Amino acid sequence: MTESHDLKTDVALKPDLGRFGVWTGGPVTPEQAVEIEKLGYGAVWVGASPAADLSFVEPILERTETLQVATGIVNIWSAPAAEVAESYHRIESAYPGRFLLGVGVGHPEHTQEYKKPYDALVEYLDELDAATVPTSRRVIAALGPKVLQLAKDRSAGAHPYLTTPEHTAQARELVGNTVYLAPEHKVVLTTSQEGQAEAARELGRKTVGFYLDLSNYVKNWRRLGFTADDVAKPGSDKLIDSVVAHGTAEQIAHRLNEHLDAGADHVTIQVLGDREQLIPTLAALAGPLGL
């Protein structure tokens, strides 16, 4: 008798985007995507709440051969589920198996909706189900236990943002081994020159400071043991160093690999700084990451 398998019981059915991907705050150019693929990264994750038409995806996939594109994430408040589902099927039809749909509630503080974010996310997933978007090709932005459990039950897994390897270990313990985990981690490549570490922290604060006003991130950091002083603006050195890896390529690679050691399937790397630094930084990291 042949044993049947489904997403929730077979580790082999997890998405496969390689060990490392690249997270960007908007679409990369097709030319950048080609370079990212050549360097050995498995995926580009596009954040900044892309529009429901997902029109940026095909030009990237057209110019590359194996690189996958994921959204990190589509915001349920601004991108209607029906339109997103149409876009998913359009992309899947043209480039089977090369697009992963990441969805999430974004930042509740920035919406005018009266509906509870968790309930709204469940309804959004219901609409994706009705439009036959498979759970195996979608992930959910998840930090706390309740949404991590939802990611386990209603998708391939979770895409935690602004977290630490300690969070990855806790998430893995909560959801089990069959659920896909793809945390994001920020990086700033520096030299050993004096003052470089503090300059990297200041660059990190320019990005992280925004999230110190958002309750879901602050609550998550507090669950991880950071103090009220750590999460007060502008963020302590301890907090910044935990969520922004800085130093040499070897030092950054060591930090990123801690997520894999803690149970991550895939780590998405966000390079901070000018967009011109994206490819050089990724090139410097490729060797130490074993790509």
ABEGO torsion letter per residue (X at the ends): XBBBBBAAABAAABBBAEABBBBBAEBBBAAAAAAAAAAGBABBBBBGGBBAAGAAAAAAAAABAABBBBBOBBBAAABBAAAAAAAAAAAAAABBGABBBBBBAEBAAABABABBAAAAAAAAAAAAAAAGBBAAABBBBBABAAAAAAAAAABAEBBBBGBBAAAAAAAAAAAEAABBBBBBBBBBBBBABBGAAAAAAAAAAAAAAAAAABAAAAAAAAAAGBBAAAABOAEBAAAAAAABBBEBAAAAAAAAAAAAAAGBABBBBBBBEBAAAAAAAAAAAAAAAGX
